[in-house]
Amino acid sequence: MGDAAIATSDLTKHYGKVAALEALDLEVTRGEIFGFLGPNGSGKTTTIRLLLGLIRPTRGTATVLGIPASDVAEAHRHLGYVPGEVALWPQLTGHEVLRLLGNATGWVDTDFRAELVERFHFDPSARVRSLSKGNRQKLALVAALMGRPDVLLLDEPTAGLDPLMEEQFQIVARDAAARGQTIFLSSHILDEVQDLCDRVGILRAGRLVEVAALDELRRISTTIVEAVFDGAPPVLDGVPGVTAVGPMAGVPGGIRIILAGEPDALVRRLAEHHVVRLHTVEPSLEEIFLTYY
Ligand SMILES: Nc1ncnc2c1ncn2[C@@H]1O[C@H](COP(=O)(O)OP(=O)(O)OP(=O)(O)O)[C@@H](O)[C@H]1O
Protein backbone atom coordinates (compact mmCIF):
# COMPACT_ATOMS: atom_id res chain seq x y z
CA MET A 1 0.00 0.00 0.00
CA GLY A 2 3.04 2.26 0.05
CA ASP A 3 3.78 5.23 2.22
CA ALA A 4 1.22 7.60 0.81
CA ALA A 5 -1.35 8.94 3.25
CA ILE A 6 -3.21 10.53 0.38
CA ALA A 7 -2.83 9.70 -3.29
CA THR A 8 -4.80 10.97 -6.24
CA SER A 9 -4.47 10.08 -9.87
CA ASP A 10 -6.09 12.07 -12.67
CA LEU A 11 -8.67 13.15 -10.10
CA THR A 12 -11.20 15.31 -11.90
CA LYS A 13 -14.55 16.86 -11.06
CA HIS A 14 -16.68 18.74 -13.55
CA TYR A 15 -19.92 20.52 -12.71
CA GLY A 16 -21.49 20.89 -16.12
CA LYS A 17 -19.03 23.09 -17.98
CA VAL A 18 -17.14 24.09 -14.84
CA ALA A 19 -13.93 22.12 -14.27
CA ALA A 20 -13.83 22.45 -10.47
CA LEU A 21 -10.82 20.11 -10.43
CA GLU A 22 -8.82 18.89 -13.42
CA ALA A 23 -6.48 15.89 -13.51
CA LEU A 24 -5.00 16.17 -10.02
CA ASP A 25 -2.01 13.89 -9.41
CA LEU A 26 -0.84 14.27 -5.86
CA GLU A 27 0.87 12.24 -3.17
CA VAL A 28 1.04 13.25 0.47
CA THR A 29 3.38 11.27 2.70
CA ARG A 30 2.43 9.97 6.14
CA GLY A 31 3.32 12.38 8.91
CA GLU A 32 3.49 15.28 6.49
CA ILE A 33 1.76 18.63 6.87
CA PHE A 34 0.75 19.49 3.35
CA GLY A 35 -0.55 22.94 2.48
CA PHE A 36 -3.10 23.17 -0.27
CA LEU A 37 -3.19 26.74 -1.45
CA GLY A 38 -5.36 28.55 -3.87
CA PRO A 39 -7.64 31.52 -4.25
CA ASN A 40 -11.42 31.32 -3.88
CA GLY A 41 -13.01 28.92 -6.33
CA SER A 42 -9.77 27.18 -7.30
CA GLY A 43 -10.98 23.73 -6.25
CA LYS A 44 -9.69 23.20 -2.71
CA THR A 45 -13.03 22.29 -1.18
CA THR A 46 -13.88 20.10 -4.16
CA THR A 47 -10.64 18.16 -3.63
CA ILE A 48 -11.35 17.65 0.06
CA ARG A 49 -14.91 16.54 -0.64
CA LEU A 50 -13.59 14.03 -3.19
CA LEU A 51 -11.09 12.71 -0.64
CA LEU A 52 -13.93 12.34 1.83
CA GLY A 53 -16.04 10.47 -0.67
CA LEU A 54 -18.79 13.06 -0.29
CA ILE A 55 -18.89 13.57 -4.05
CA ARG A 56 -17.99 11.25 -6.91
CA PRO A 57 -15.20 12.12 -9.31
CA THR A 58 -15.92 12.67 -12.98
CA ARG A 59 -12.71 10.68 -13.60
CA GLY A 60 -9.70 9.47 -11.75
CA THR A 61 -9.10 8.00 -8.32
CA ALA A 62 -8.33 9.04 -4.78
CA THR A 63 -7.06 6.90 -1.93
CA VAL A 64 -6.51 7.52 1.77
CA LEU A 65 -3.91 5.18 3.29
CA GLY A 66 -4.42 3.03 0.24
CA ILE A 67 -8.18 2.79 0.79
CA PRO A 68 -10.32 4.08 -2.08
CA ALA A 69 -12.07 7.31 -1.04
CA SER A 70 -15.29 5.76 -2.35
CA ASP A 71 -15.07 3.11 0.40
CA VAL A 72 -16.40 5.69 2.83
CA ALA A 73 -17.07 3.35 5.75
CA GLU A 74 -13.51 2.05 5.74
CA ALA A 75 -11.71 5.28 4.83
CA HIS A 76 -13.50 7.35 7.45
CA ARG A 77 -12.21 5.11 10.22
CA HIS A 78 -8.89 6.84 9.60
CA LEU A 79 -10.10 10.36 8.85
CA GLY A 80 -10.80 13.54 10.76
CA TYR A 81 -12.41 16.43 8.99
CA VAL A 82 -13.04 20.13 9.44
CA PRO A 83 -15.39 21.45 6.77
CA GLY A 84 -15.08 24.93 5.28
CA GLU A 85 -18.52 25.81 6.56
CA VAL A 86 -19.14 24.29 9.95
CA ALA A 87 -22.76 23.20 10.17
CA LEU A 88 -23.68 21.31 13.34
CA TRP A 89 -26.87 20.60 15.25
CA PRO A 90 -27.91 24.07 16.46
CA GLN A 91 -29.91 22.91 19.46
CA LEU A 92 -27.15 20.76 20.99
CA THR A 93 -24.45 22.01 23.34
CA GLY A 94 -20.75 21.66 22.50
CA HIS A 95 -20.54 18.80 25.01
CA GLU A 96 -23.38 16.94 23.35
CA VAL A 97 -21.89 17.43 19.88
CA LEU A 98 -18.53 16.08 21.00
CA ARG A 99 -20.15 13.08 22.70
CA LEU A 100 -22.28 12.36 19.66
CA LEU A 101 -19.39 12.62 17.19
CA GLY A 102 -17.18 10.63 19.54
CA ASN A 103 -19.71 7.81 19.58
CA ALA A 104 -19.99 7.95 15.81
CA THR A 105 -16.26 7.64 15.20
CA GLY A 106 -15.62 5.11 17.92
CA TRP A 107 -12.52 5.76 19.95
CA VAL A 108 -11.89 9.10 21.67
CA ASP A 109 -9.02 10.06 23.94
CA THR A 110 -11.07 11.86 26.58
CA ASP A 111 -8.03 13.39 28.31
CA PHE A 112 -6.89 14.74 25.00
CA ARG A 113 -10.37 16.02 24.27
CA ALA A 114 -10.33 17.91 27.57
CA GLU A 115 -6.89 19.27 26.74
CA LEU A 116 -8.11 20.52 23.36
CA VAL A 117 -11.18 22.17 24.88
CA GLU A 118 -8.87 23.91 27.34
CA ARG A 119 -6.31 24.91 24.73
CA PHE A 120 -8.86 26.50 22.47
CA HIS A 121 -10.64 28.17 25.43
CA PHE A 122 -13.81 26.55 24.22
CA ASP A 123 -16.91 26.60 26.41
CA PRO A 124 -18.62 23.26 25.70
CA SER A 125 -21.74 24.12 27.72
CA ALA A 126 -23.07 26.64 25.20
CA ARG A 127 -25.54 25.62 22.51
CA VAL A 128 -24.22 25.49 18.98
CA ARG A 129 -26.77 28.03 17.72
CA SER A 130 -25.37 30.62 20.13
CA LEU A 131 -21.75 30.10 19.05
CA SER A 132 -19.85 32.63 16.97
CA LYS A 133 -18.16 31.48 13.75
CA GLY A 134 -14.82 31.23 15.53
CA ASN A 135 -16.31 29.12 18.33
CA ARG A 136 -18.04 26.80 15.87
CA GLN A 137 -14.68 26.44 14.18
CA LYS A 138 -13.06 25.51 17.50
CA LEU A 139 -15.74 22.90 18.13
CA ALA A 140 -15.15 21.37 14.69
CA LEU A 141 -11.41 21.32 15.33
CA VAL A 142 -11.78 19.60 18.70
CA ALA A 143 -14.15 17.07 17.14
CA ALA A 144 -11.75 16.33 14.28
CA LEU A 145 -8.66 16.07 16.44
CA MET A 146 -9.98 14.24 19.52
CA GLY A 147 -9.86 10.74 18.02
CA ARG A 148 -6.28 11.25 16.82
CA PRO A 149 -7.14 10.11 13.29
CA ASP A 150 -4.35 9.03 10.96
CA VAL A 151 -5.29 11.64 8.38
CA LEU A 152 -6.79 15.07 9.00
CA LEU A 153 -8.47 16.92 6.16
CA LEU A 154 -8.83 20.52 7.20
CA ASP A 155 -10.59 23.05 5.00
CA GLU A 156 -9.42 26.51 6.05
CA PRO A 157 -9.42 25.41 9.69
CA THR A 158 -8.38 28.70 11.24
CA ALA A 159 -10.89 30.90 9.44
CA GLY A 160 -12.49 32.96 12.20
CA LEU A 161 -9.88 32.16 14.85
CA ASP A 162 -7.96 34.97 16.50
CA PRO A 163 -4.13 34.93 16.37
CA LEU A 164 -3.74 33.31 19.82
CA MET A 165 -6.03 30.46 18.86
CA GLU A 166 -4.28 30.15 15.53
CA GLU A 167 -1.08 29.66 17.47
CA GLN A 168 -2.76 26.92 19.53
CA PHE A 169 -3.84 25.29 16.32
CA GLN A 170 -0.27 25.31 15.06
CA ILE A 171 0.98 23.68 18.27
CA VAL A 172 -1.66 20.96 18.05
CA ALA A 173 -1.01 20.40 14.34
CA ARG A 174 2.73 20.05 14.87
CA ASP A 175 2.12 17.59 17.72
CA ALA A 176 -0.17 15.55 15.53
CA ALA A 177 2.38 15.41 12.73
CA ALA A 178 5.13 14.47 15.20
CA ARG A 179 2.97 11.50 16.20
CA GLY A 180 2.80 10.42 12.58
CA GLN A 181 -0.62 11.84 11.75
CA THR A 182 -0.93 13.40 8.31
CA ILE A 183 -2.45 16.83 7.84
CA PHE A 184 -3.89 18.11 4.60
CA LEU A 185 -4.55 21.78 5.12
CA SER A 186 -6.30 23.99 2.64
CA SER A 187 -5.82 27.69 2.99
CA HIS A 188 -5.62 31.03 1.40
CA ILE A 189 -4.03 32.36 4.60
CA LEU A 190 -0.54 31.99 3.32
CA ASP A 191 1.25 32.89 6.51
CA GLU A 192 -0.40 30.04 8.34
CA VAL A 193 0.80 27.56 5.76
CA GLN A 194 4.23 29.11 5.67
CA ASP A 195 4.85 28.42 9.35
CA LEU A 196 3.40 24.97 9.41
CA CYS A 197 3.79 23.04 6.20
CA ASP A 198 6.56 20.89 4.82
CA ARG A 199 5.34 21.19 1.27
CA VAL A 200 2.68 23.16 -0.49
CA GLY A 201 0.62 22.60 -3.58
CA ILE A 202 -0.66 25.61 -5.44
CA LEU A 203 -3.99 25.32 -7.16
CA ARG A 204 -5.30 27.67 -9.79
CA ALA A 205 -8.62 27.33 -11.56
CA GLY A 206 -8.83 23.61 -10.75
CA ARG A 207 -5.28 22.79 -11.82
CA LEU A 208 -2.28 22.12 -9.68
CA VAL A 209 0.34 24.57 -10.90
CA GLU A 210 3.13 23.69 -8.51
CA VAL A 211 4.11 21.37 -5.67
CA ALA A 212 7.17 22.45 -3.80
CA ALA A 213 8.96 22.25 -0.48
CA LEU A 214 8.84 25.59 1.26
CA ASP A 215 12.64 25.80 1.25
CA GLU A 216 12.59 25.28 -2.47
CA LEU A 217 10.02 28.03 -2.97
CA ARG A 218 12.16 30.39 -0.98
CA ARG A 219 15.25 29.46 -2.92
CA ILE A 220 13.74 30.31 -6.27
CA SER A 221 12.39 33.56 -4.93
CA THR A 222 14.13 36.77 -4.02
CA THR A 223 15.09 38.27 -0.67
CA ILE A 224 15.28 41.96 0.15
CA VAL A 225 18.38 42.98 2.09
CA GLU A 226 18.55 46.39 3.72
CA ALA A 227 21.98 47.53 4.88
CA VAL A 228 23.07 50.78 6.48
CA PHE A 229 26.73 51.78 6.39
CA ASP A 230 28.89 54.12 8.37
CA GLY A 231 29.84 56.24 5.37
CA ALA A 232 29.16 55.72 1.70
CA PRO A 233 27.66 52.34 0.78
CA PRO A 234 29.72 50.01 -1.41
CA VAL A 235 29.10 49.56 -5.11
CA LEU A 236 27.67 46.09 -5.65
CA ASP A 237 27.96 45.79 -9.43
CA GLY A 238 28.80 42.26 -10.44
CA VAL A 239 28.15 40.64 -7.05
CA PRO A 240 26.55 37.24 -7.79
CA GLY A 241 22.86 37.14 -6.90
CA VAL A 242 22.37 40.89 -6.67
CA THR A 243 19.70 41.86 -9.17
CA ALA A 244 18.98 45.45 -8.11
CA VAL A 245 20.25 48.07 -5.68
CA GLY A 246 18.57 51.30 -4.62
CA PRO A 247 18.80 53.84 -1.83
CA MET A 248 16.72 53.46 1.36
CA ALA A 249 14.47 56.49 1.44
CA GLY A 250 15.42 58.89 4.22
CA VAL A 251 18.23 56.71 5.58
CA PRO A 252 21.70 58.15 4.92
CA GLY A 253 24.16 55.41 4.00
CA GLY A 254 21.31 52.92 3.56
CA ILE A 255 20.73 50.72 0.53
CA ARG A 256 18.08 48.19 -0.39
CA ILE A 257 19.30 45.17 -2.31
CA ILE A 258 17.24 42.62 -4.19
CA LEU A 259 18.94 39.26 -3.94
CA ALA A 260 18.20 36.07 -5.83
CA GLY A 261 19.59 32.79 -4.52
CA GLU A 262 22.36 32.41 -1.95
CA PRO A 263 23.52 35.44 0.02
CA ASP A 264 27.11 34.26 0.40
CA ALA A 265 28.82 36.54 -2.15
CA LEU A 266 26.85 39.55 -1.01
CA VAL A 267 27.61 38.96 2.67
CA ARG A 268 31.34 38.75 1.94
CA ARG A 269 31.22 41.98 -0.01
CA LEU A 270 29.23 43.83 2.63
CA ALA A 271 31.61 42.63 5.34
CA GLU A 272 34.44 44.61 3.73
CA HIS A 273 32.65 47.74 4.96
CA HIS A 274 31.38 49.02 8.28
CA VAL A 275 27.78 47.76 8.45
CA VAL A 276 25.79 49.47 11.19
CA ARG A 277 22.43 47.85 10.47
CA LEU A 278 21.37 44.82 8.48
CA HIS A 279 17.87 43.60 7.87
CA THR A 280 16.63 40.90 5.55
CA VAL A 281 13.04 40.47 4.51
CA GLU A 282 12.05 36.97 3.45
CA PRO A 283 9.32 37.01 0.87
CA SER A 284 5.99 35.93 2.22
CA LEU A 285 4.38 32.98 0.56
CA GLU A 286 1.97 35.49 -0.84
CA GLU A 287 4.73 37.20 -2.78
CA ILE A 288 6.06 33.86 -3.98
CA PHE A 289 2.54 32.82 -4.80
CA LEU A 290 1.90 35.95 -6.83
CA THR A 291 4.82 35.17 -9.09
CA TYR A 292 2.83 32.17 -10.32
CA TYR A 293 -0.05 34.34 -11.44
N1 LIG B 1 -21.98 21.78 -6.31
C1 LIG B 1 -21.46 22.59 -7.25
N2 LIG B 1 -22.12 22.87 -8.37
C2 LIG B 1 -21.60 23.66 -9.33
N3 LIG B 1 -20.37 24.21 -9.25
C3 LIG B 1 -19.66 23.98 -8.16
C4 LIG B 1 -20.14 23.16 -7.10
N4 LIG B 1 -19.18 23.08 -6.13
C5 LIG B 1 -18.17 23.86 -6.58
N5 LIG B 1 -18.43 24.38 -7.79
C6 LIG B 1 -17.52 25.23 -8.57
O1 LIG B 1 -16.25 24.60 -8.65
C7 LIG B 1 -15.20 25.53 -8.54
C8 LIG B 1 -14.28 25.16 -7.38
O2 LIG B 1 -14.96 25.36 -6.14
P1 LIG B 1 -14.34 24.99 -4.73
O3 LIG B 1 -15.40 25.23 -3.71
O4 LIG B 1 -13.73 23.67 -4.77
O5 LIG B 1 -13.19 26.08 -4.59
P2 LIG B 1 -12.35 26.50 -3.30
O6 LIG B 1 -10.94 26.58 -3.76
O7 LIG B 1 -12.64 25.61 -2.17
O8 LIG B 1 -12.89 27.95 -3.01
P3 LIG B 1 -13.15 28.73 -1.61
O9 LIG B 1 -11.79 29.14 -1.13
O10 LIG B 1 -13.97 29.88 -2.06
O11 LIG B 1 -13.86 27.80 -0.70
C9 LIG B 1 -15.87 26.89 -8.41
O12 LIG B 1 -15.92 27.48 -9.67
C10 LIG B 1 -17.24 26.56 -7.90
O13 LIG B 1 -18.16 27.54 -8.29
The ligand as an SDF file (V2000), in Angstrom:
LIG
                    3D

 31 33  0  0  0  0  0  0  0  0999 V2000
  -21.9810   21.7840   -6.3100 N   0  0  0  0  0  0  0  0  0  0  0  0
  -21.4600   22.5860   -7.2470 C   0  0  0  0  0  0  0  0  0  0  0  0
  -22.1200   22.8670   -8.3670 N   0  0  0  0  0  0  0  0  0  0  0  0
  -21.5950   23.6630   -9.3330 C   0  0  0  0  0  0  0  0  0  0  0  0
  -20.3720   24.2130   -9.2470 N   0  0  0  0  0  0  0  0  0  0  0  0
  -19.6590   23.9820   -8.1610 C   0  0  0  0  0  0  0  0  0  0  0  0
  -20.1400   23.1570   -7.0980 C   0  0  0  0  0  0  0  0  0  0  0  0
  -19.1820   23.0810   -6.1340 N   0  0  0  0  0  0  0  0  0  0  0  0
  -18.1670   23.8550   -6.5760 C   0  0  0  0  0  0  0  0  0  0  0  0
  -18.4320   24.3840   -7.7900 N   0  0  0  0  0  0  0  0  0  0  0  0
  -17.5220   25.2250   -8.5740 C   0  0  0  0  0  0  0  0  0  0  0  0
  -16.2530   24.6040   -8.6530 O   0  0  0  0  0  0  0  0  0  0  0  0
  -15.2000   25.5330   -8.5370 C   0  0  0  0  0  0  0  0  0  0  0  0
  -14.2760   25.1570   -7.3790 C   0  0  0  0  0  0  0  0  0  0  0  0
  -14.9630   25.3570   -6.1440 O   0  0  0  0  0  0  0  0  0  0  0  0
  -14.3430   24.9890   -4.7330 P   0  0  0  0  0  0  0  0  0  0  0  0
  -15.4020   25.2340   -3.7060 O   0  0  0  0  0  0  0  0  0  0  0  0
  -13.7300   23.6680   -4.7670 O   0  0  0  0  0  0  0  0  0  0  0  0
  -13.1900   26.0810   -4.5870 O   0  0  0  0  0  0  0  0  0  0  0  0
  -12.3460   26.5050   -3.2950 P   0  0  0  0  0  0  0  0  0  0  0  0
  -10.9370   26.5800   -3.7640 O   0  0  0  0  0  0  0  0  0  0  0  0
  -12.6400   25.6090   -2.1700 O   0  0  0  0  0  0  0  0  0  0  0  0
  -12.8940   27.9490   -3.0090 O   0  0  0  0  0  0  0  0  0  0  0  0
  -13.1480   28.7300   -1.6110 P   0  0  0  0  0  0  0  0  0  0  0  0
  -11.7930   29.1400   -1.1260 O   0  0  0  0  0  0  0  0  0  0  0  0
  -13.9680   29.8810   -2.0570 O   0  0  0  0  0  0  0  0  0  0  0  0
  -13.8580   27.8010   -0.7030 O   0  0  0  0  0  0  0  0  0  0  0  0
  -15.8660   26.8940   -8.4110 C   0  0  0  0  0  0  0  0  0  0  0  0
  -15.9180   27.4780   -9.6700 O   0  0  0  0  0  0  0  0  0  0  0  0
  -17.2410   26.5580   -7.9040 C   0  0  0  0  0  0  0  0  0  0  0  0
  -18.1610   27.5420   -8.2910 O   0  0  0  0  0  0  0  0  0  0  0  0
  1  2  1  0
  2  3  1  0
  2  7  2  0
  3  4  2  0
  4  5  1  0
  5  6  2  0
  6  7  1  0
  6 10  1  0
  7  8  1  0
  8  9  2  0
  9 10  1  0
 10 11  1  0
 11 12  1  0
 11 30  1  0
 12 13  1  0
 13 14  1  0
 13 28  1  0
 14 15  1  0
 15 16  1  0
 16 17  2  0
 16 18  1  0
 16 19  1  0
 19 20  1  0
 20 21  2  0
 20 22  1  0
 20 23  1  0
 23 24  1  0
 24 25  2  0
 24 26  1  0
 24 27  1  0
 28 29  1  0
 28 30  1  0
 30 31  1  0
M  END
$$$$
